[in-house]
Amino acid sequence: MHSIKLSRRHFLSGMTGVGAILPVTSIAAGSSQAASPKRPLVVTSKTNPLVREEITTTAYDLMLNGGSAMDAAEKGTNISESDPRDTTVGYGGDPNEDGFLQLDASV
């Protein structure tokens, strides 16, 4: 069985193109409990603008319709890795040191 070596630098550089999707929460004044968000917020990293719009729209709509932030993050990551126009990760990304395209996003 082949063991995959993954350096921290390689992992973090691969994550730069993947969108980070976070729900917005606010802390109520004088209380340590978080208030319910009024609407979701989607944040993405530096990725192809054509792909970024699809990621944010899909993730936003999913959360707006009751989906979880985790589901939205997974769906956004799937879009980014599946679209060859995004040259930072996935099918449009560079091969690994062994010359293979490696799909290894982590949520």
mmCIF file of the C-alpha atoms, coordinates in Angstrom:
data_MODEL
# 
_entry.id   MODEL 
# 
loop_
_atom_site.group_PDB 
_atom_site.id 
_atom_site.type_symbol 
_atom_site.label_atom_id 
_atom_site.label_alt_id 
_atom_site.label_comp_id 
_atom_site.label_asym_id 
_atom_site.label_entity_id 
_atom_site.label_seq_id 
_atom_site.pdbx_PDB_ins_code 
_atom_site.Cartn_x 
_atom_site.Cartn_y 
_atom_site.Cartn_z 
_atom_site.occupancy 
_atom_site.B_iso_or_equiv 
_atom_site.pdbx_formal_charge 
_atom_site.auth_seq_id 
_atom_site.auth_comp_id 
_atom_site.auth_asym_id 
_atom_site.auth_atom_id 
_atom_site.pdbx_PDB_model_num 
ATOM 1   C CA . MET A 1 1   ? 0.000   0.000  0.000   1.00 0.00 ? 1   MET A CA 1 
ATOM 2   C CA . HIS A 1 2   ? 1.338   3.419  -0.972  1.00 0.00 ? 2   HIS A CA 1 
ATOM 3   C CA . SER A 1 3   ? 1.531   5.962  1.816   1.00 0.00 ? 3   SER A CA 1 
ATOM 4   C CA . ILE A 1 4   ? 0.704   9.533  0.805   1.00 0.00 ? 4   ILE A CA 1 
ATOM 5   C CA . LYS A 1 5   ? 3.087   12.142 2.181   1.00 0.00 ? 5   LYS A CA 1 
ATOM 6   C CA . LEU A 1 6   ? 1.465   15.521 2.555   1.00 0.00 ? 6   LEU A CA 1 
ATOM 7   C CA . SER A 1 7   ? 3.412   18.418 3.921   1.00 0.00 ? 7   SER A CA 1 
ATOM 8   C CA . ARG A 1 8   ? 1.699   21.225 5.773   1.00 0.00 ? 8   ARG A CA 1 
ATOM 9   C CA . ARG A 1 9   ? 2.903   23.674 3.117   1.00 0.00 ? 9   ARG A CA 1 
ATOM 10  C CA . HIS A 1 10  ? 1.424   21.561 0.295   1.00 0.00 ? 10  HIS A CA 1 
ATOM 11  C CA . PHE A 1 11  ? -1.880  21.166 2.141   1.00 0.00 ? 11  PHE A CA 1 
ATOM 12  C CA . LEU A 1 12  ? -2.213  24.890 2.887   1.00 0.00 ? 12  LEU A CA 1 
ATOM 13  C CA . SER A 1 13  ? -1.212  25.941 -0.635  1.00 0.00 ? 13  SER A CA 1 
ATOM 14  C CA . GLY A 1 14  ? -3.866  23.605 -2.009  1.00 0.00 ? 14  GLY A CA 1 
ATOM 15  C CA . MET A 1 15  ? -6.487  25.145 0.241   1.00 0.00 ? 15  MET A CA 1 
ATOM 16  C CA . THR A 1 16  ? -5.961  28.684 -1.071  1.00 0.00 ? 16  THR A CA 1 
ATOM 17  C CA . GLY A 1 17  ? -8.356  28.121 -3.955  1.00 0.00 ? 17  GLY A CA 1 
ATOM 18  C CA . VAL A 1 18  ? -11.098 26.470 -1.977  1.00 0.00 ? 18  VAL A CA 1 
ATOM 19  C CA . GLY A 1 19  ? -13.946 28.566 -0.717  1.00 0.00 ? 19  GLY A CA 1 
ATOM 20  C CA . ALA A 1 20  ? -14.437 28.916 3.012   1.00 0.00 ? 20  ALA A CA 1 
ATOM 21  C CA . ILE A 1 21  ? -18.111 29.162 3.767   1.00 0.00 ? 21  ILE A CA 1 
ATOM 22  C CA . LEU A 1 22  ? -19.190 30.458 7.141   1.00 0.00 ? 22  LEU A CA 1 
ATOM 23  C CA . PRO A 1 23  ? -22.530 31.320 8.697   1.00 0.00 ? 23  PRO A CA 1 
ATOM 24  C CA . VAL A 1 24  ? -22.835 34.747 10.228  1.00 0.00 ? 24  VAL A CA 1 
ATOM 25  C CA . THR A 1 25  ? -23.481 34.850 13.949  1.00 0.00 ? 25  THR A CA 1 
ATOM 26  C CA . SER A 1 26  ? -23.475 37.741 16.318  1.00 0.00 ? 26  SER A CA 1 
ATOM 27  C CA . ILE A 1 27  ? -23.096 37.880 20.065  1.00 0.00 ? 27  ILE A CA 1 
ATOM 28  C CA . ALA A 1 28  ? -26.000 39.513 21.840  1.00 0.00 ? 28  ALA A CA 1 
ATOM 29  C CA . ALA A 1 29  ? -24.960 42.492 23.930  1.00 0.00 ? 29  ALA A CA 1 
ATOM 30  C CA . GLY A 1 30  ? -24.363 41.466 27.540  1.00 0.00 ? 30  GLY A CA 1 
ATOM 31  C CA . SER A 1 31  ? -24.901 37.791 26.742  1.00 0.00 ? 31  SER A CA 1 
ATOM 32  C CA . SER A 1 32  ? -22.503 34.990 25.934  1.00 0.00 ? 32  SER A CA 1 
ATOM 33  C CA . GLN A 1 33  ? -25.067 33.258 23.709  1.00 0.00 ? 33  GLN A CA 1 
ATOM 34  C CA . ALA A 1 34  ? -24.912 33.756 19.947  1.00 0.00 ? 34  ALA A CA 1 
ATOM 35  C CA . ALA A 1 35  ? -28.009 35.203 18.309  1.00 0.00 ? 35  ALA A CA 1 
ATOM 36  C CA . SER A 1 36  ? -29.532 33.478 15.281  1.00 0.00 ? 36  SER A CA 1 
ATOM 37  C CA . PRO A 1 37  ? -28.165 34.845 12.026  1.00 0.00 ? 37  PRO A CA 1 
ATOM 38  C CA . LYS A 1 38  ? -30.600 36.921 9.996   1.00 0.00 ? 38  LYS A CA 1 
ATOM 39  C CA . ARG A 1 39  ? -29.156 35.641 6.707   1.00 0.00 ? 39  ARG A CA 1 
ATOM 40  C CA . PRO A 1 40  ? -26.191 33.534 5.644   1.00 0.00 ? 40  PRO A CA 1 
ATOM 41  C CA . LEU A 1 41  ? -22.822 34.905 4.590   1.00 0.00 ? 41  LEU A CA 1 
ATOM 42  C CA . VAL A 1 42  ? -20.586 33.105 2.120   1.00 0.00 ? 42  VAL A CA 1 
ATOM 43  C CA . VAL A 1 43  ? -16.860 33.887 1.994   1.00 0.00 ? 43  VAL A CA 1 
ATOM 44  C CA . THR A 1 44  ? -14.566 32.489 -0.693  1.00 0.00 ? 44  THR A CA 1 
ATOM 45  C CA . SER A 1 45  ? -10.850 32.737 -1.255  1.00 0.00 ? 45  SER A CA 1 
ATOM 46  C CA . LYS A 1 46  ? -8.935  33.760 -4.355  1.00 0.00 ? 46  LYS A CA 1 
ATOM 47  C CA . THR A 1 47  ? -10.411 31.646 -7.139  1.00 0.00 ? 47  THR A CA 1 
ATOM 48  C CA . ASN A 1 48  ? -11.501 32.221 -10.716 1.00 0.00 ? 48  ASN A CA 1 
ATOM 49  C CA . PRO A 1 49  ? -14.241 34.913 -10.639 1.00 0.00 ? 49  PRO A CA 1 
ATOM 50  C CA . LEU A 1 50  ? -16.500 32.844 -12.923 1.00 0.00 ? 50  LEU A CA 1 
ATOM 51  C CA . VAL A 1 51  ? -16.318 29.912 -10.513 1.00 0.00 ? 51  VAL A CA 1 
ATOM 52  C CA . ARG A 1 52  ? -16.495 32.132 -7.405  1.00 0.00 ? 52  ARG A CA 1 
ATOM 53  C CA . GLU A 1 53  ? -19.907 33.483 -8.407  1.00 0.00 ? 53  GLU A CA 1 
ATOM 54  C CA . GLU A 1 54  ? -21.310 29.983 -8.913  1.00 0.00 ? 54  GLU A CA 1 
ATOM 55  C CA . ILE A 1 55  ? -19.863 28.812 -5.583  1.00 0.00 ? 55  ILE A CA 1 
ATOM 56  C CA . THR A 1 56  ? -21.215 31.728 -3.568  1.00 0.00 ? 56  THR A CA 1 
ATOM 57  C CA . THR A 1 57  ? -24.648 31.705 -5.220  1.00 0.00 ? 57  THR A CA 1 
ATOM 58  C CA . THR A 1 58  ? -25.091 27.956 -4.764  1.00 0.00 ? 58  THR A CA 1 
ATOM 59  C CA . ALA A 1 59  ? -23.901 27.968 -1.141  1.00 0.00 ? 59  ALA A CA 1 
ATOM 60  C CA . TYR A 1 60  ? -25.960 31.058 -0.252  1.00 0.00 ? 60  TYR A CA 1 
ATOM 61  C CA . ASP A 1 61  ? -29.149 29.625 -1.772  1.00 0.00 ? 61  ASP A CA 1 
ATOM 62  C CA . LEU A 1 62  ? -28.591 26.308 -0.008  1.00 0.00 ? 62  LEU A CA 1 
ATOM 63  C CA . MET A 1 63  ? -28.283 27.961 3.422   1.00 0.00 ? 63  MET A CA 1 
ATOM 64  C CA . LEU A 1 64  ? -31.120 30.396 2.694   1.00 0.00 ? 64  LEU A CA 1 
ATOM 65  C CA . ASN A 1 65  ? -33.378 27.398 2.072   1.00 0.00 ? 65  ASN A CA 1 
ATOM 66  C CA . GLY A 1 66  ? -32.495 25.691 5.362   1.00 0.00 ? 66  GLY A CA 1 
ATOM 67  C CA . GLY A 1 67  ? -29.315 23.809 4.425   1.00 0.00 ? 67  GLY A CA 1 
ATOM 68  C CA . SER A 1 68  ? -26.469 23.675 6.900   1.00 0.00 ? 68  SER A CA 1 
ATOM 69  C CA . ALA A 1 69  ? -23.213 25.616 6.577   1.00 0.00 ? 69  ALA A CA 1 
ATOM 70  C CA . MET A 1 70  ? -21.386 22.269 6.315   1.00 0.00 ? 70  MET A CA 1 
ATOM 71  C CA . ASP A 1 71  ? -23.550 21.192 3.366   1.00 0.00 ? 71  ASP A CA 1 
ATOM 72  C CA . ALA A 1 72  ? -22.934 24.569 1.717   1.00 0.00 ? 72  ALA A CA 1 
ATOM 73  C CA . ALA A 1 73  ? -19.163 24.271 2.246   1.00 0.00 ? 73  ALA A CA 1 
ATOM 74  C CA . GLU A 1 74  ? -19.144 20.782 0.751   1.00 0.00 ? 74  GLU A CA 1 
ATOM 75  C CA . LYS A 1 75  ? -21.238 21.827 -2.266  1.00 0.00 ? 75  LYS A CA 1 
ATOM 76  C CA . GLY A 1 76  ? -19.042 24.887 -2.871  1.00 0.00 ? 76  GLY A CA 1 
ATOM 77  C CA . THR A 1 77  ? -15.903 22.764 -2.681  1.00 0.00 ? 77  THR A CA 1 
ATOM 78  C CA . ASN A 1 78  ? -17.390 20.261 -5.140  1.00 0.00 ? 78  ASN A CA 1 
ATOM 79  C CA . ILE A 1 79  ? -18.088 23.057 -7.621  1.00 0.00 ? 79  ILE A CA 1 
ATOM 80  C CA . SER A 1 80  ? -14.564 24.426 -7.301  1.00 0.00 ? 80  SER A CA 1 
ATOM 81  C CA . GLU A 1 81  ? -12.873 21.040 -7.733  1.00 0.00 ? 81  GLU A CA 1 
ATOM 82  C CA . SER A 1 82  ? -15.128 19.960 -10.625 1.00 0.00 ? 82  SER A CA 1 
ATOM 83  C CA . ASP A 1 83  ? -14.771 23.079 -12.765 1.00 0.00 ? 83  ASP A CA 1 
ATOM 84  C CA . PRO A 1 84  ? -11.713 23.107 -15.075 1.00 0.00 ? 84  PRO A CA 1 
ATOM 85  C CA . ARG A 1 85  ? -11.903 26.929 -15.236 1.00 0.00 ? 85  ARG A CA 1 
ATOM 86  C CA . ASP A 1 86  ? -10.671 27.021 -11.626 1.00 0.00 ? 86  ASP A CA 1 
ATOM 87  C CA . THR A 1 87  ? -6.936  26.533 -12.110 1.00 0.00 ? 87  THR A CA 1 
ATOM 88  C CA . THR A 1 88  ? -6.138  26.570 -8.387  1.00 0.00 ? 88  THR A CA 1 
ATOM 89  C CA . VAL A 1 89  ? -7.622  23.175 -7.432  1.00 0.00 ? 89  VAL A CA 1 
ATOM 90  C CA . GLY A 1 90  ? -9.349  20.128 -8.854  1.00 0.00 ? 90  GLY A CA 1 
ATOM 91  C CA . TYR A 1 91  ? -9.546  19.244 -12.541 1.00 0.00 ? 91  TYR A CA 1 
ATOM 92  C CA . GLY A 1 92  ? -8.109  22.603 -13.585 1.00 0.00 ? 92  GLY A CA 1 
ATOM 93  C CA . GLY A 1 93  ? -5.279  22.487 -11.040 1.00 0.00 ? 93  GLY A CA 1 
ATOM 94  C CA . ASP A 1 94  ? -1.670  21.410 -11.365 1.00 0.00 ? 94  ASP A CA 1 
ATOM 95  C CA . PRO A 1 95  ? -0.624  17.783 -10.955 1.00 0.00 ? 95  PRO A CA 1 
ATOM 96  C CA . ASN A 1 96  ? 1.131   16.685 -7.773  1.00 0.00 ? 96  ASN A CA 1 
ATOM 97  C CA . GLU A 1 97  ? 4.850   15.896 -7.540  1.00 0.00 ? 97  GLU A CA 1 
ATOM 98  C CA . ASP A 1 98  ? 4.233   12.433 -9.046  1.00 0.00 ? 98  ASP A CA 1 
ATOM 99  C CA . GLY A 1 99  ? 2.496   13.936 -12.096 1.00 0.00 ? 99  GLY A CA 1 
ATOM 100 C CA . PHE A 1 100 ? -1.030  12.930 -11.072 1.00 0.00 ? 100 PHE A CA 1 
ATOM 101 C CA . LEU A 1 101 ? -4.064  15.146 -10.639 1.00 0.00 ? 101 LEU A CA 1 
ATOM 102 C CA . GLN A 1 102 ? -5.031  14.719 -6.998  1.00 0.00 ? 102 GLN A CA 1 
ATOM 103 C CA . LEU A 1 103 ? -8.522  15.550 -5.759  1.00 0.00 ? 103 LEU A CA 1 
ATOM 104 C CA . ASP A 1 104 ? -8.132  15.757 -1.994  1.00 0.00 ? 104 ASP A CA 1 
ATOM 105 C CA . ALA A 1 105 ? -10.252 18.598 -0.673  1.00 0.00 ? 105 ALA A CA 1 
ATOM 106 C CA . SER A 1 106 ? -10.975 18.517 3.012   1.00 0.00 ? 106 SER A CA 1 
ATOM 107 C CA . VAL A 1 107 ? -14.015 20.001 4.716   1.00 0.00 ? 107 VAL A CA 1 
# 
